[in-house]
Protein backbone atom coordinates (compact mmCIF):
# COMPACT_ATOMS: atom_id res chain seq x y z
CA UNK A 1 0.00 0.00 0.00
CA UNK A 2 1.22 3.48 -0.87
CA UNK A 3 1.51 5.72 2.20
CA UNK A 4 1.33 9.50 1.72
CA UNK A 5 4.60 10.89 3.05
CA UNK A 6 2.81 13.60 5.06
CA UNK A 7 -0.25 12.67 7.15
CA UNK A 8 -2.32 15.34 8.92
CA UNK A 9 -2.76 14.45 12.59
CA UNK A 10 -6.33 14.31 13.94
CA UNK A 11 -7.85 15.27 10.57
CA UNK A 12 -6.17 18.59 9.83
CA UNK A 13 -3.67 19.28 12.57
CA UNK A 14 -3.82 22.91 13.72
CA UNK A 15 -5.77 23.96 10.62
CA UNK A 16 -9.15 23.19 12.23
CA UNK A 17 -10.73 21.59 15.26
CA UNK A 18 -9.20 18.17 15.88
CA UNK A 19 -11.13 15.15 14.64
CA UNK A 20 -13.51 17.34 12.66
CA UNK A 21 -14.91 17.28 9.15
CA UNK A 22 -13.58 20.82 8.79
CA UNK A 23 -10.12 19.41 9.43
CA UNK A 24 -10.48 16.96 6.56
CA UNK A 25 -11.50 19.77 4.24
CA UNK A 26 -8.61 21.93 5.42
CA UNK A 27 -6.08 19.16 4.80
CA UNK A 28 -7.42 18.57 1.31
CA UNK A 29 -7.47 22.30 0.56
CA UNK A 30 -3.70 22.64 1.05
CA UNK A 31 -2.98 19.51 -0.97
CA UNK A 32 -2.34 17.10 1.91
CA UNK A 33 -3.48 13.67 0.74
CA UNK A 34 -3.24 11.71 4.00
CA UNK A 35 -5.14 12.18 7.26
CA UNK A 36 -5.33 10.40 10.61
CA UNK A 37 -8.25 10.43 13.03
CA UNK A 38 -9.41 8.67 16.18
CA UNK A 39 -12.63 6.74 16.68
CA UNK A 40 -14.36 5.37 19.77
CA UNK A 41 -17.90 4.30 20.67
CA UNK A 42 -20.84 6.28 21.99
CA UNK A 43 -22.95 4.81 24.79
CA UNK A 44 -25.22 3.24 22.18
CA UNK A 45 -22.36 1.70 20.23
CA UNK A 46 -21.95 4.15 17.36
CA UNK A 47 -18.37 4.93 16.25
CA UNK A 48 -17.65 8.65 16.46
CA UNK A 49 -14.53 10.76 16.04
CA UNK A 50 -12.93 11.61 19.39
CA UNK A 51 -9.46 11.36 20.92
CA UNK A 52 -10.06 11.76 24.67
CA UNK A 53 -12.13 9.62 27.01
CA UNK A 54 -14.25 12.72 27.65
CA UNK A 55 -15.65 15.47 25.46
CA UNK A 56 -14.56 18.21 27.86
CA UNK A 57 -11.41 19.44 26.09
CA UNK A 58 -12.67 19.67 22.52
CA UNK A 59 -16.42 20.36 22.67
CA UNK A 60 -18.99 22.49 24.45
CA UNK A 61 -20.05 19.54 26.61
CA UNK A 62 -18.86 17.49 29.54
CA UNK A 63 -18.66 13.80 30.35
CA UNK A 64 -17.29 10.51 29.13
CA UNK A 65 -17.84 9.63 25.49
CA UNK A 66 -18.83 6.11 26.54
CA UNK A 67 -21.68 7.50 28.67
CA UNK A 68 -23.12 9.80 26.01
CA UNK A 69 -25.45 8.56 23.29
CA UNK A 70 -24.84 9.52 19.71
CA UNK A 71 -27.80 11.93 20.01
CA UNK A 72 -26.10 13.55 23.02
CA UNK A 73 -22.83 13.87 21.13
CA UNK A 74 -24.50 15.35 18.06
CA UNK A 75 -25.91 18.17 20.18
CA UNK A 76 -22.42 19.28 21.24
CA UNK A 77 -20.47 22.02 19.50
CA UNK A 78 -17.09 21.01 18.11
CA UNK A 79 -15.97 24.47 17.00
CA UNK A 80 -18.96 24.96 14.74
CA UNK A 81 -19.96 21.39 13.93
CA UNK A 82 -21.38 18.41 15.84
CA UNK A 83 -19.16 15.50 16.85
CA UNK A 84 -18.70 13.61 13.56
CA UNK A 85 -19.74 10.03 13.03
CA UNK A 86 -17.05 7.73 11.70
CA UNK A 87 -19.29 7.03 8.72
CA UNK A 88 -19.43 10.76 7.92
CA UNK A 89 -15.65 11.08 8.09
CA UNK A 90 -15.20 8.11 5.77
CA UNK A 91 -17.67 9.56 3.27
CA UNK A 92 -15.89 12.93 3.36
CA UNK A 93 -12.52 11.26 2.82
CA UNK A 94 -13.91 9.49 -0.23
CA UNK A 95 -15.31 12.77 -1.59
CA UNK A 96 -11.99 14.55 -1.08
CA UNK A 97 -9.79 11.69 -2.24
CA UNK A 98 -8.04 11.40 1.11
CA UNK A 99 -6.06 8.40 2.32
CA UNK A 100 -7.14 7.74 5.93
CA UNK A 101 -5.51 6.22 8.98
CA UNK A 102 -8.39 5.21 11.24
CA UNK A 103 -7.10 4.79 14.78
CA UNK A 104 -9.29 2.63 17.01
CA UNK A 105 -9.09 4.52 20.30
CA UNK A 106 -9.64 2.49 23.46
CA UNK A 107 -11.45 4.43 26.19
CA UNK A 108 -10.86 3.56 29.84
CA UNK A 109 -12.88 0.48 30.79
CA UNK A 110 -14.25 -0.22 27.32
CA UNK A 111 -14.68 -3.67 25.82
CA UNK A 112 -11.79 -3.65 23.35
CA UNK A 113 -13.12 -6.52 21.26
CA UNK A 114 -16.59 -4.99 20.93
CA UNK A 115 -14.99 -1.68 19.98
CA UNK A 116 -13.00 -3.38 17.23
CA UNK A 117 -16.03 -5.23 15.89
CA UNK A 118 -18.23 -2.13 15.90
CA UNK A 119 -15.64 -0.03 14.08
CA UNK A 120 -15.07 -2.81 11.55
CA UNK A 121 -18.80 -3.07 10.83
CA UNK A 122 -18.91 0.63 10.00
CA UNK A 123 -15.81 0.33 7.85
CA UNK A 124 -17.32 -2.59 5.94
CA UNK A 125 -20.41 -0.51 5.21
CA UNK A 126 -18.85 2.90 4.56
CA UNK A 127 -15.15 2.72 3.67
CA UNK A 128 -13.48 2.49 0.29
CA UNK A 129 -10.38 0.95 1.87
CA UNK A 130 -8.07 3.82 0.91
CA UNK A 131 -5.93 3.77 4.04
CA UNK A 132 -5.14 1.71 7.09
CA UNK A 133 -6.58 0.80 10.50
CA UNK A 134 -4.35 1.13 13.57
CA UNK A 135 -4.60 0.79 17.34
CA UNK A 136 -2.52 0.34 20.46
CA UNK A 137 -4.96 -2.48 21.27
CA UNK A 138 -4.17 -5.88 19.77
CA UNK A 139 -7.58 -7.26 20.95
CA UNK A 140 -9.37 -4.43 19.14
CA UNK A 141 -7.41 -5.04 15.94
CA UNK A 142 -7.96 -8.80 16.06
CA UNK A 143 -11.69 -8.26 16.62
CA UNK A 144 -11.77 -5.85 13.68
CA UNK A 145 -10.00 -8.45 11.53
CA UNK A 146 -12.66 -11.00 12.46
CA UNK A 147 -15.33 -9.02 10.60
CA UNK A 148 -15.88 -9.55 6.87
CA UNK A 149 -14.14 -6.85 4.86
CA UNK A 150 -12.91 -6.54 1.32
CA UNK A 151 -10.49 -3.74 2.08
CA UNK A 152 -9.01 -3.66 5.54
CA UNK A 153 -5.27 -3.20 6.03
CA UNK A 154 -3.85 -2.95 9.54
CA UNK A 155 -0.94 -1.21 11.25
CA UNK A 156 0.63 -1.89 14.63
CA UNK A 157 0.62 1.28 16.74
CA UNK A 158 3.27 1.52 19.48
CA UNK A 159 5.22 4.05 21.49
CA UNK A 160 8.58 2.28 21.24
CA UNK A 161 9.14 -1.07 19.55
CA UNK A 162 8.34 -3.80 22.12
CA UNK A 163 10.57 -6.83 22.40
CA UNK A 164 7.94 -8.99 20.66
CA UNK A 165 7.03 -6.47 17.95
CA UNK A 166 7.63 -8.92 15.10
CA UNK A 167 5.25 -11.43 16.69
CA UNK A 168 2.63 -8.69 17.04
CA UNK A 169 3.10 -7.68 13.40
CA UNK A 170 2.54 -11.29 12.35
CA UNK A 171 -0.45 -11.71 14.68
CA UNK A 172 -2.39 -8.88 13.06
CA UNK A 173 -0.73 -9.25 9.65
CA UNK A 174 0.26 -5.59 9.85
CA UNK A 175 1.47 -3.81 6.73
CA UNK A 176 3.15 -1.11 8.83
CA UNK A 177 4.35 -0.04 12.24
CA UNK A 178 3.38 3.40 13.54
CA UNK A 179 5.73 4.56 16.28
CA UNK A 180 6.57 7.59 18.40
CA UNK A 181 9.18 9.66 16.59
CA UNK A 182 11.07 10.03 19.87
CA UNK A 183 12.02 6.35 19.72
CA UNK A 184 12.41 6.04 15.94
CA UNK A 185 16.14 5.52 15.65
CA UNK A 186 17.66 4.56 12.29
CA UNK A 187 18.27 1.00 13.45
CA UNK A 188 14.65 0.52 14.54
CA UNK A 189 13.33 1.99 11.31
CA UNK A 190 15.67 -0.28 9.36
CA UNK A 191 14.56 -3.35 11.32
CA UNK A 192 10.92 -2.74 10.39
CA UNK A 193 11.70 -1.94 6.77
CA UNK A 194 13.84 -5.07 6.48
CA UNK A 195 10.80 -7.28 7.04
CA UNK A 196 8.88 -5.41 4.34
CA UNK A 197 6.71 -3.16 6.51
CA UNK A 198 6.22 0.58 6.27
CA UNK A 199 7.16 2.89 9.15
CA UNK A 200 5.10 5.98 10.02
CA UNK A 201 6.27 8.25 12.86
CA UNK A 202 4.20 10.51 15.08
CA UNK A 203 3.92 13.43 15.86
CA UNK A 204 6.51 15.42 13.91
CA UNK A 205 6.26 19.21 13.81
CA UNK A 206 9.84 20.26 13.01
CA UNK A 207 11.40 20.09 9.55
CA UNK A 208 14.73 18.90 10.91
CA UNK A 209 13.10 15.97 12.69
CA UNK A 210 11.07 15.10 9.60
CA UNK A 211 14.18 15.15 7.44
CA UNK A 212 16.02 12.93 9.93
CA UNK A 213 13.25 10.35 9.96
CA UNK A 214 12.61 10.31 6.23
CA UNK A 215 16.33 10.12 5.42
CA UNK A 216 16.57 7.20 7.87
CA UNK A 217 13.98 5.27 5.89
CA UNK A 218 10.68 6.25 7.50
CA UNK A 219 7.82 5.96 5.03
CA UNK A 220 5.66 8.76 6.45
CA UNK A 221 5.24 11.23 9.28
CA UNK A 222 2.17 12.39 11.16
CA UNK A 223 2.14 16.14 11.78
CA UNK A 224 0.05 18.87 13.35
CA UNK A 225 1.40 21.22 10.69
CA UNK A 226 0.65 19.73 7.27
CA UNK A 227 0.84 23.26 5.90
CA UNK A 228 4.64 23.20 6.42
CA UNK A 229 4.86 20.51 3.75
CA UNK A 230 1.90 21.52 1.59
CA UNK A 231 3.90 21.35 -1.64
CA UNK A 232 5.18 17.82 -0.91
CA UNK A 233 2.16 16.33 0.87
CA UNK A 234 1.09 13.83 -1.80
For each residue, the residues with C-beta under 8 A, 3 or more apart:
1: 132 153 175 176 198
2: 99
3: 7 34 99 132 176 198 200 219 220
4: 7 32 33 34 99 220 233 234
5: 34 214 219 220 221 229 232 233 234
6: 32 33 34 220 221 223 226 229 232 233
7: 3 4 32 34 35 36 99 101 200 220 221 222 223 226
8: 11 12 13 15 23 27 32 34 35 36 222 223 226
9: 13 36 202 203 222 223 224
10: 13 18 19 23 36 37 38 51 224
11: 8 16 18 19 20 21 22 23 24 26 27 35 36 37 49 89
12: 8 15 16 18 20 22 23 24 25 26 27 32 35 226
13: 8 9 10 23 27 223 224 225 226 227
14: 224 225
15: 8 12 23 26 27 30 226 227
16: 11 12 20 22 23 25 26 79
17: 20 22 23 58 78 79 80 81
18: 10 11 12 23 51 58
19: 10 11 23 37 38 49 50 51 58 78 84
20: 11 12 16 17 23 24 49 78 79 81 84
21: 11 24 25 81 84 88 89 92
22: 11 12 16 17 25 26 79 80 81
23: 8 10 11 12 13 15 16 17 18 19 20 26 27 35 37
24: 11 12 20 21 27 28 35 37 89 92 93 96 98
25: 12 16 21 22 28 29 92 96
26: 11 12 15 16 22 23 29 30
27: 8 11 12 13 15 23 24 30 32 35 98 226
28: 24 25 31 32 33 96 97 98
29: 25 26
30: 15 26 27 226 227 230 233
31: 28 230 231 233 234
32: 4 6 7 8 12 27 28 35 226 229 230 233
33: 4 6 28 97 98 99 233 234
34: 3 4 5 6 7 8 98 99 100 101 131 220 233
35: 7 8 11 12 23 24 27 32 93 98 99 100 101
36: 7 8 9 10 11 100 101 103 202 222
37: 10 11 19 23 24 49 89 100 101 102 103
38: 10 19 49 50 51 103 105
39: 47 48 49 50 86 89 102 103 104 105 119
40: 47 48 50 65 66 104 105 106 107 110 115
41: 45 46 47 48 65 66 107 110 114 115 118 119
42: 45 46 47 48 65 66 68 69 70 72 73
43: 66 67 68 69 72
44: 69 70
45: 41 42 114 118
46: 41 42 70 85 118
47: 39 40 41 42 85 86 87 118 119 122
48: 39 40 41 42 65 70 73 83 84 85 86
49: 11 19 20 37 38 39 83 84 85 86 89
50: 19 38 39 40 55 58 65 83 105
51: 10 18 19 38 58 105
52: 55 56 57 58 65
53: 64 65 66 107 108
54: 57 62 63 64 65
55: 50 52 58 59 61 62 63 64 65 68 73 76 83
56: 52 59 61 62 63
57: 52 54
58: 17 18 19 50 51 52 55 78 79
59: 55 56 76 77 78 83
60: 76 77 78
61: 55 56 68 72 73 75 76 77
62: 54 55 56
63: 54 55 56 67 68
64: 53 54 55 67 68 107
65: 40 41 42 48 50 52 53 54 55 68 73 107
66: 40 41 42 43 53 107 109 110
67: 43 63 64
68: 42 43 55 61 63 64 65 72 73
69: 42 43 44 72 73
70: 42 44 46 48 73 74 85
71: 74 75
72: 42 43 61 68 69 75 76
73: 42 48 55 61 65 68 69 70 76 82 83
74: 70 71 82 83
75: 61 71 72 82
76: 55 59 60 61 72 73 82 83
77: 59 60 61 80 81 82
78: 17 19 20 58 59 60 81 82 83 84
79: 16 17 20 22 58
80: 17 22 77
81: 17 20 21 22 77 78 84
82: 73 74 75 76 77 78
83: 48 49 50 55 59 73 74 76 78
84: 19 20 21 48 49 78 81 88 89
85: 46 47 48 49 70 88 89
86: 39 47 48 49 89 90 102 119 122 123 126
87: 47 90 91 122 125 126
88: 21 84 85 91 92
89: 11 21 24 37 39 49 84 85 86 92 93 100
90: 86 87 93 94 100 102 122 123 126 127 128
91: 87 88 94 95 126
92: 21 24 25 88 89 95 96 98
93: 24 35 89 90 96 97 98 99 100 128 130 131
94: 90 91 97 98 128 130
95: 91 92
96: 24 25 28 92 93
97: 28 33 93 94
98: 24 27 28 33 34 35 92 93 94 130
99: 2 3 4 7 33 34 35 93 130 131
100: 34 35 36 37 89 90 93 127 130 131 132
101: 7 34 35 36 37 131 132 133 134 155 178 200 222
102: 37 39 86 90 119 123 127 131 132 133 134
103: 36 37 38 39 133 134 135 157
104: 39 40 115 116 119 133 134 135 137 140 141 144
105: 38 39 40 50 51 135
106: 40 110 112 115 135 136 137 140
107: 40 41 53 64 65 66 110 115
108: 53
109: 66
110: 40 41 66 106 107 114 115
111: 114 115
112: 106 115 116 137 139 140 143
113: 116 117 139 140 142 143
114: 41 45 110 111 117 118 143
115: 40 41 104 106 107 110 111 112 118 119 137 140 143
116: 104 112 113 119 120 135 137 139 140 141 142 143 144 146
117: 113 114 120 121 143 144 146 147
118: 41 45 46 47 114 115 121 122
119: 39 41 47 86 102 104 115 116 122 123 133 140 144
120: 116 117 123 124 133 143 144 145 146 147 149 152
121: 117 118 124 125 147
122: 47 86 87 90 118 119 125 126 127
123: 86 90 102 119 120 126 127 133 144 149 151 152
124: 120 121 127 147 148 149 150
125: 87 121 122
126: 86 87 90 91 122 123
127: 90 100 102 122 123 124 130 131 151
128: 90 93 94 151
129: 149 150 151 152 153
130: 93 94 98 99 100 127
131: 34 93 99 100 101 102 127 153
132: 1 3 100 101 102 153 154 155 175 176
133: 101 102 103 104 119 120 123 141 144 152 153 154 155
134: 101 102 103 104 141 154 155 156 157 176 178
135: 103 104 105 106 116 138 140 141 144 157
136: 106 157 158
137: 104 106 112 115 116 140 141
138: 135 141 142 168 171 172
139: 112 113 116 142 143
140: 104 106 112 113 115 116 119 135 137 143 144
141: 104 116 133 134 135 137 138 144 145 154 156 172
142: 113 116 138 139 145 146 171 172
143: 112 113 114 115 116 117 120 139 140 146 147
144: 104 116 117 119 120 123 133 135 140 141 147 152 154
145: 120 141 142 152 154 172 173
146: 116 117 120 142 143
147: 117 120 121 124 143 144
148: 124
149: 120 123 124 129 152
150: 124 129
151: 123 127 128 129
152: 120 123 129 133 144 145 149
153: 1 129 131 132 133 175
154: 132 133 134 141 144 145 172 173 174 175
155: 101 132 133 134 174 175 176 177 178 198 200
156: 134 141 165 168 169 172 174 176 177 178
157: 103 134 135 136 178 179
158: 136 161 162 165 177 178 179 180
159: 179 180 183
160: 179 180 183
161: 158 165 177 179 183 188 191 192
162: 158 165 168
163:
164: 167 168
165: 156 158 161 162 168 169 177 192
166: 169 170 195
167: 164 170 171
168: 138 156 162 164 165 171 172 174
169: 156 165 166 172 173 174 177 195 197
170: 166 167 173
171: 138 142 167 168
172: 138 141 142 145 154 156 168 169
173: 145 154 169 170
174: 154 155 156 168 169 177 197
175: 1 132 153 154 155 197 198
176: 1 3 132 134 155 156 197 198 199 200 219
177: 155 156 158 161 165 169 174 192 197 198 199 200
178: 101 134 155 156 157 158 199 200 201 202 222
179: 157 158 159 160 161 183 184 188 199 200 201 202
180: 158 159 160 183 184 201 202
181: 184 201 202 203 204 209 213 221
182:
183: 159 160 161 179 180 188
184: 179 180 181 188 189 199 201 213 216 218
185: 188 189 216
186: 189 190 216 217
187: 190 191
188: 161 179 183 184 185 191 192
189: 184 185 186 192 193 199 213 216 217 218
190: 186 187 193 194 216 217
191: 161 187 188 194 195
192: 161 165 177 188 189 195 197 198 199
193: 189 190 196 197 198 199 217 219
194: 190 191
195: 166 169 191 192
196: 193
197: 169 174 175 176 177 192 193
198: 1 3 155 175 176 177 192 193 219 220
199: 176 177 178 179 184 189 192 193 217 218 219 220
200: 3 7 101 155 176 177 178 179 218 219 220 221 222
201: 178 179 180 181 184 204 213 218 220 221 222
202: 9 36 178 179 180 181 221 222
203: 9 181 222 223 224
204: 181 201 209 210 213 221 222 223
205: 209 223 224 225 228
206: 209 210
207: 210 211 228
208: 211 212
209: 181 204 205 206 212 213
210: 204 206 207 213 214 221 223 229
211: 207 208 214 215
212: 208 209 215 216
213: 181 184 189 201 204 209 210 216 218 221
214: 5 210 211 217 218 221
215: 211 212
216: 184 185 186 189 190 212 213
217: 186 189 190 193 199 214
218: 184 189 199 200 201 213 214 221
219: 3 5 176 193 198 199 200
220: 3 4 5 6 7 34 198 199 200 201
221: 5 6 7 181 200 201 202 204 210 213 214 218
222: 7 8 9 36 101 178 200 201 202 203 204
223: 6 7 8 9 13 203 204 205 210 226 228 229
224: 9 10 13 14 203 205
225: 13 14 205 228 229
226: 6 7 8 12 13 15 27 30 32 223 229 230 233
227: 13 15 30 230
228: 205 207 223 225
229: 5 6 32 210 223 225 226 232 233
230: 30 31 32 226 227 233
231: 31
232: 5 6 229
233: 4 5 6 30 31 32 33 34 226 229 230
234: 4 5 31 33
